């Protein structure tokens, strides 16, 4: 009898019965409860060029894919660039650049809250914090530090 572990479905035993039939049954603990392992969250996204923000081709000619932790960091960066209303299938996502930021006096705390809220829309992000190093009338330099579901902290430049 072979034991197969699948983190998305739990643990199962697969084997052949004494009369030659294939069976699949859940692995039970001593108290007769199914033994399960938590699902592993894996974040994938299309890999984008760091300069042009365009798709990248891998060595086989396919569209390249990024995995964690880079995928989460790239998606946070993309969320920070997204203008409110620009995402055609969910116009409520994005930073209100044109509605509330462009051409208006803006308190740093408000800009910080907009950027942190945008980062929190990315799957696997559990905490986000923006720090500014330079802020002039039309130019902001800083970084956003975020913590993912694995407890690791990563940064994205603003």
trRosetta pair geometry for C-beta under 8 A, 3 or more apart (Angstrom, degrees):
i j d omega theta_ij theta_ji phi_ij phi_ji
1 13 5.9 12 168 -178 117 111
1 14 7.5 164 -167 84 73 38
1 15 3.5 -29 -123 -90 82 144
1 16 7.8 -145 -91 31 69 57
2 13 7.5 156 88 -160 42 64
2 14 5.5 -22 74 70 91 87
2 15 6.3 160 25 -80 62 78
3 11 7.0 5 -178 -178 103 103
3 12 7.6 169 -156 94 62 41
3 13 5.3 -39 -105 -106 73 72
3 14 7.6 147 -111 23 22 71
3 27 6.8 47 -142 -76 113 130
4 11 7.8 169 89 -156 47 60
4 12 5.7 -14 66 71 90 87
4 13 7.7 142 22 -117 71 22
4 14 5.4 16 3 4 118 118
5 11 5.1 -23 -115 -111 75 86
5 12 8.0 165 -96 29 31 62
5 37 6.7 38 -171 5 110 141
6 9 4.4 15 98 41 121 101
6 10 6.9 15 71 54 83 34
6 11 7.5 163 33 -95 61 36
6 12 6.9 1 18 13 106 105
7 37 5.0 -70 -122 96 73 114
7 38 7.0 -1 -169 93 98 38
7 39 5.6 121 141 -125 91 41
7 40 5.0 27 128 -7 157 95
8 39 5.3 52 -108 -118 58 100
8 40 8.0 -75 -60 29 74 74
9 12 7.1 -15 113 -24 116 118
10 26 6.2 -1 116 -135 134 106
10 27 7.6 -160 149 36 97 88
10 34 5.9 1 -174 157 152 120
10 35 6.9 137 -175 94 99 51
10 36 3.8 -60 -116 -112 97 84
10 37 6.8 147 -130 22 42 65
11 26 7.0 91 84 -162 62 68
11 27 4.2 -32 109 26 110 127
11 34 7.8 168 52 177 79 83
11 35 4.9 -22 43 94 126 99
11 36 6.7 -161 5 -103 80 34
11 37 6.5 82 -43 -12 95 97
12 24 5.5 8 173 -173 132 90
12 25 6.6 155 -158 80 82 28
12 26 5.7 -58 -104 -104 72 44
12 27 6.4 -148 -100 -20 17 83
13 23 8.0 10 104 107 88 93
13 24 7.4 167 83 -151 49 45
13 25 5.4 -15 57 63 95 82
13 26 7.7 58 13 143 79 7
13 27 5.7 110 -32 -75 93 81
14 22 7.5 -5 -171 -171 86 92
14 23 7.3 180 -146 90 46 51
14 24 5.2 -7 -103 -104 80 78
15 22 7.6 174 98 -148 29 55
15 23 6.0 -15 65 58 71 88
16 20 6.1 -14 -179 -141 110 36
16 21 7.0 150 -157 72 64 28
16 22 6.1 -38 -100 -94 66 52
16 23 7.5 138 -116 14 17 81
17 20 6.8 -42 69 29 75 18
17 21 4.7 0 32 55 116 84
17 22 7.8 -115 -2 -45 84 6
17 23 5.5 72 -47 -16 100 123
26 34 4.4 -33 155 -124 142 107
26 35 7.4 165 165 36 92 66
27 34 7.1 92 71 -156 54 64
27 35 4.6 -44 98 42 102 115
28 32 5.3 -9 -179 -142 130 40
28 33 6.6 136 -155 63 78 25
28 34 6.2 -56 -101 -94 63 41
28 35 6.7 164 -130 -14 11 89
29 32 7.1 -64 67 7 65 13
29 33 5.1 -10 37 59 111 80
29 34 7.6 40 -5 113 87 7
29 35 5.2 121 -54 -68 87 94
41 123 7.9 -148 -175 156 123 108
41 124 6.1 165 139 -95 131 102
41 149 5.6 13 65 78 147 152
42 67 6.8 -28 -176 -155 99 102
42 68 6.3 -128 -151 -3 60 120
43 67 7.2 128 82 -163 59 53
43 68 4.8 90 49 -67 93 100
43 71 4.7 -177 119 96 93 125
43 72 5.1 64 94 -63 157 89
43 75 7.5 -101 170 6 127 143
43 123 6.1 174 -110 97 114 105
43 124 4.9 -74 -54 -13 140 151
43 148 8.0 -114 3 -150 144 130
44 65 5.6 1 -173 178 110 115
44 66 6.9 156 -156 80 58 49
44 67 5.5 -25 -101 -102 77 67
44 68 7.9 -74 -67 -27 49 72
44 71 5.6 -106 -133 -122 22 162
45 65 7.2 156 80 -158 28 71
45 66 5.4 -19 65 59 80 98
45 71 4.3 146 18 -156 98 98
45 74 6.0 -161 81 83 140 121
45 75 5.5 -177 -64 -59 163 106
46 55 6.1 -44 162 -118 125 92
46 63 6.0 -31 -139 154 107 118
46 64 7.2 99 -168 82 63 59
46 65 6.3 -59 -110 -107 40 60
46 66 7.3 36 123 12 14 89
47 55 7.5 85 79 -154 62 57
47 56 4.7 -55 106 45 104 120
47 58 8.0 93 39 -64 139 90
47 63 7.8 170 40 162 83 71
47 64 3.9 -43 43 108 130 105
47 65 6.0 178 -20 -131 94 4
47 66 4.3 121 -86 -40 83 95
47 74 7.5 -120 -129 -102 49 173
48 53 5.2 6 169 -154 128 49
48 54 6.5 136 -154 59 81 17
48 55 6.6 -55 -108 -90 61 33
48 56 6.6 157 -137 -15 12 99
48 74 6.1 152 32 -167 105 128
48 78 7.5 119 7 -72 157 117
49 52 4.5 19 87 48 131 90
49 53 6.4 -90 69 -36 76 13
49 54 5.1 2 24 52 117 72
49 55 7.5 18 -14 77 90 13
49 56 5.4 138 -61 -70 75 98
50 53 7.8 14 -160 -70 13 57
53 78 7.9 139 -154 -100 115 88
53 81 7.7 -80 -133 90 157 176
55 63 5.6 -45 -174 -140 126 102
55 64 7.5 155 -180 36 75 81
56 63 7.5 102 72 -161 48 59
56 64 4.3 -30 92 32 97 130
57 61 6.0 -13 -177 -143 118 34
57 62 6.9 145 -155 73 71 26
57 63 6.6 -58 -105 -101 57 38
57 64 6.3 135 -170 -26 7 94
58 61 7.3 -49 70 20 68 17
58 62 5.2 -10 41 62 109 81
58 63 7.5 40 -3 115 92 13
58 64 4.2 130 -55 -88 88 85
58 65 7.9 -28 -46 12 132 65
66 70 4.8 -103 -176 103 120 108
66 71 4.3 164 110 -79 96 79
66 74 5.9 74 77 10 160 148
67 70 6.9 60 70 48 42 93
67 71 5.4 -44 -161 -22 12 125
68 71 5.5 -62 -70 38 46 105
68 72 5.8 33 -121 -13 81 107
68 124 7.2 -123 -105 179 123 167
68 148 7.3 135 -151 -179 119 164
68 150 7.7 115 163 -9 143 137
69 72 5.6 -54 -165 38 60 111
69 73 6.1 58 141 -20 81 106
69 148 6.3 -143 -130 -12 102 157
69 150 7.8 -104 -87 42 107 134
69 152 6.2 -84 -96 95 146 141
69 154 5.6 175 157 -65 130 146
70 73 5.6 -60 -148 41 36 111
70 74 6.0 36 156 -21 70 107
71 74 5.8 -54 -146 37 28 110
71 75 6.3 25 156 -16 63 108
72 75 5.8 -57 -147 39 30 109
72 76 6.4 35 152 -22 65 103
72 122 6.4 119 -158 145 74 129
72 123 7.8 -109 -114 86 92 66
72 124 5.0 -90 -108 89 129 129
72 125 6.6 155 -172 -61 113 85
72 146 7.6 -139 144 98 111 132
72 148 5.4 49 138 -100 171 127
72 154 7.0 120 93 44 109 150
73 76 5.6 -50 -148 32 32 113
73 77 6.5 34 152 -17 63 104
73 146 7.8 174 -102 50 66 119
73 154 5.0 -98 -82 139 112 142
73 155 7.8 26 -132 74 118 28
73 156 5.7 170 -165 -75 84 101
74 77 5.6 -54 -152 37 33 113
74 78 6.4 33 150 -18 65 106
75 78 5.4 -50 -144 37 36 114
75 79 6.3 41 153 -23 65 103
75 122 4.6 135 120 -136 112 123
75 123 7.7 -17 120 40 161 74
76 79 5.6 -53 -149 34 32 113
76 80 6.6 33 152 -21 63 104
76 119 4.9 27 -147 -133 99 89
76 122 5.2 -85 -78 -8 66 163
76 125 6.4 116 -87 -79 110 142
76 128 7.6 173 -142 -112 124 123
76 144 6.7 -153 157 98 124 131
76 146 5.7 -150 -111 2 156 154
76 154 8.0 157 21 93 151 114
76 156 5.1 -158 103 -27 117 155
77 80 5.7 -54 -151 32 32 112
77 81 6.7 24 153 -13 63 107
77 156 4.8 -158 -72 -156 86 133
78 81 5.8 -61 -151 39 35 108
78 82 6.5 47 150 -40 67 101
79 82 5.6 -42 -148 13 34 120
79 93 7.6 -82 -139 175 88 111
79 94 7.9 -149 -164 -104 61 44
79 118 4.5 162 147 158 98 92
79 119 5.9 144 91 -91 134 38
79 121 5.6 170 -142 63 137 107
79 122 5.4 -114 -28 -53 148 104
80 95 6.8 28 -158 -28 43 137
80 115 5.8 28 -126 -145 98 90
80 118 5.5 128 -90 106 48 138
80 119 6.7 15 -63 -66 93 84
80 144 6.7 -167 -79 -2 141 152
80 156 6.9 173 -5 121 146 138
80 158 6.9 -121 172 -118 149 76
82 86 5.8 -158 -168 63 74 123
82 87 6.1 10 -164 -43 127 108
82 93 6.3 -13 130 130 145 95
82 94 4.1 -115 128 -112 95 86
82 95 6.5 121 80 9 65 79
82 118 6.8 172 54 -153 102 123
83 86 4.3 88 66 -27 86 129
83 94 5.2 21 116 179 20 135
83 95 6.6 -60 -116 64 38 71
83 96 7.8 71 -166 -124 66 22
83 97 5.0 -70 -120 29 93 116
83 98 6.3 42 -164 -4 125 102
84 91 7.6 63 170 172 63 67
84 92 7.8 -18 -153 -163 88 25
84 93 7.5 -165 -121 105 58 30
84 94 3.9 -178 -80 92 39 109
84 95 6.2 -113 -37 86 87 21
84 96 4.3 0 -3 -89 146 61
84 97 7.1 177 11 16 87 66
84 98 7.5 -135 52 41 93 85
84 99 5.9 -44 65 7 137 128
85 91 4.7 21 -126 -163 52 97
85 94 6.5 -96 14 54 44 148
85 99 7.9 115 -7 -39 125 122
86 91 7.8 137 28 -128 25 68
86 94 5.6 123 29 -99 95 157
87 90 5.1 -16 113 64 122 74
87 91 6.4 -171 71 -89 72 37
87 93 5.0 -5 34 66 146 110
87 94 6.1 -177 -2 -45 104 113
88 91 7.1 7 -135 -67 23 87
90 93 4.8 44 114 0 109 112
91 94 7.9 -43 -169 14 42 123
93 118 7.8 100 -175 -131 78 77
93 121 5.8 130 -135 -171 108 163
94 118 6.9 17 -155 -116 20 112
95 101 7.3 10 148 -14 101 144
95 114 5.0 87 -141 157 93 113
95 115 6.6 15 -104 -84 134 56
95 118 5.1 -35 -60 -62 92 142
96 99 3.9 -63 -172 58 106 112
96 100 4.3 47 113 20 122 106
96 101 6.4 143 102 -11 69 94
96 114 6.6 -109 31 -135 81 133
97 100 7.8 -90 -128 53 3 66
97 101 4.8 -57 -140 51 44 124
97 102 5.5 52 158 -32 75 103
98 101 7.5 -12 -29 48 16 83
98 102 5.3 -12 -111 24 43 131
100 104 6.7 -79 177 51 42 148
100 106 7.6 102 141 -108 80 112
100 110 7.9 -115 145 153 124 127
100 114 7.7 -176 82 -86 128 145
101 104 6.6 -149 -174 48 13 102
101 106 5.6 21 -136 -84 68 152
101 111 6.7 88 -119 -103 116 94
101 114 7.3 -115 -64 51 124 173
106 110 5.9 -123 -172 73 83 119
106 111 5.4 76 147 -51 124 107
107 110 4.6 90 68 3 89 104
107 111 7.3 -163 93 -3 48 85
108 111 5.7 -57 -149 40 37 110
108 112 6.0 42 153 -24 69 107
108 132 6.1 -100 -153 9 125 152
108 135 6.1 -43 -95 -116 117 171
109 112 5.5 -52 -146 36 30 117
109 113 6.5 30 154 -20 63 104
110 113 5.8 -53 -149 34 32 109
110 114 6.6 34 152 -19 64 103
111 114 5.7 -53 -151 33 34 112
111 115 6.4 27 155 -14 66 108
111 130 7.9 -118 117 114 80 158
111 140 7.1 -149 154 -99 152 160
112 115 6.0 -61 -149 40 29 107
112 116 6.2 25 157 -16 66 110
112 130 4.5 -163 -141 68 82 127
112 132 7.4 -100 -79 -28 104 108
113 116 5.8 -54 -140 40 31 110
113 117 6.1 33 158 -21 64 107
114 117 5.9 -58 -149 36 26 110
114 118 6.5 27 153 -20 62 106
115 118 5.7 -51 -149 33 33 113
115 119 6.6 32 153 -18 64 104
115 128 7.8 -143 124 146 75 129
115 130 5.0 72 87 -70 129 148
115 144 6.1 -137 149 -87 117 130
115 158 7.2 -16 -142 -109 153 124
116 119 5.7 -53 -150 35 34 112
116 120 6.5 35 152 -22 65 106
116 128 4.4 164 -147 101 75 111
116 129 6.7 24 -109 -95 119 26
116 130 5.6 -117 -57 -13 91 104
116 144 7.3 -180 -89 -139 61 113
117 120 5.7 -55 -149 33 33 113
117 121 7.3 43 150 -30 60 96
118 121 6.0 -48 -165 15 37 115
119 122 6.1 -44 -173 12 48 113
119 125 5.7 -140 153 171 81 161
119 128 3.8 132 91 -116 135 157
119 144 5.7 -170 -70 166 149 143
119 146 5.5 -148 171 -86 132 132
119 156 7.8 180 -110 37 121 137
120 125 5.8 -142 -119 105 38 118
120 128 5.5 -122 -56 7 79 128
121 125 7.9 18 52 52 29 130
122 125 4.6 65 74 -5 96 126
122 146 7.9 23 60 -178 129 165
124 148 4.9 2 154 -154 98 96
124 149 4.8 -92 -147 -3 70 107
125 128 6.1 22 171 -55 124 105
125 146 5.0 -38 -140 -179 108 132
125 147 7.4 108 -158 71 61 46
125 148 6.3 -52 -96 -105 46 59
126 147 5.4 -56 64 96 91 94
126 148 6.7 93 7 -172 92 16
126 149 5.9 117 -34 -83 118 56
127 146 6.5 162 88 -156 56 58
127 147 4.1 19 50 36 104 111
128 144 6.0 -5 -168 -179 99 107
128 145 7.3 159 -153 85 49 48
128 146 4.6 -13 -101 -103 76 91
128 147 7.8 -140 -64 20 42 68
129 144 7.1 156 79 -158 38 60
129 145 5.1 -15 63 61 93 94
129 146 7.5 171 20 -81 63 46
130 142 6.2 61 -180 129 86 137
130 143 7.5 -178 -146 96 57 37
130 144 5.0 -27 -95 -101 75 79
130 145 8.0 -179 -82 21 27 66
130 158 7.2 57 -147 -58 106 138
131 142 5.4 -166 98 -164 51 110
131 143 6.0 -1 57 57 89 76
131 145 7.3 24 2 -3 104 104
132 135 5.1 22 164 -49 141 111
132 140 6.1 -68 -131 -163 114 96
132 141 7.1 103 -162 77 70 49
132 142 3.9 -69 -110 -73 44 138
132 158 7.7 -44 -106 47 71 152
133 141 5.2 -54 63 105 95 97
133 142 5.3 163 4 -94 73 64
133 143 7.8 37 -17 -3 108 84
134 139 7.0 -20 122 117 109 98
134 140 7.1 164 92 -155 69 34
134 141 4.0 29 46 40 104 110
134 142 7.4 -156 37 -51 58 75
135 139 7.6 177 -147 92 33 58
135 140 5.4 11 -111 -114 75 76
135 141 7.7 -138 -62 32 49 64
135 142 7.9 11 -62 -39 90 117
136 139 4.6 17 50 50 105 94
136 140 7.9 -148 33 -67 60 45
140 158 5.9 -49 118 128 102 130
141 158 6.5 157 -154 77 28 97
142 157 7.8 155 93 -159 35 56
142 158 4.5 14 64 28 76 132
143 155 4.9 5 174 -171 129 114
143 156 6.5 154 -161 76 77 40
143 157 5.4 -47 -102 -106 84 45
143 158 6.1 -147 -86 -8 27 86
144 155 6.8 151 78 -154 45 62
144 156 4.9 -14 58 59 97 95
144 158 6.4 98 -23 -60 90 96
145 153 5.7 10 180 -177 105 108
145 154 7.3 165 -152 84 61 32
145 155 5.0 -31 -97 -96 69 82
146 153 7.1 170 87 -148 32 63
146 154 6.0 -21 62 62 80 81
146 155 7.7 151 16 -96 68 33
146 156 7.2 15 2 1 110 107
147 151 6.6 -13 -174 -148 107 32
147 152 7.0 164 -149 82 64 32
147 153 5.0 -33 -92 -92 76 74
148 151 7.3 -51 74 13 66 19
148 152 5.4 -4 40 58 104 83
148 154 6.9 31 -24 5 108 113
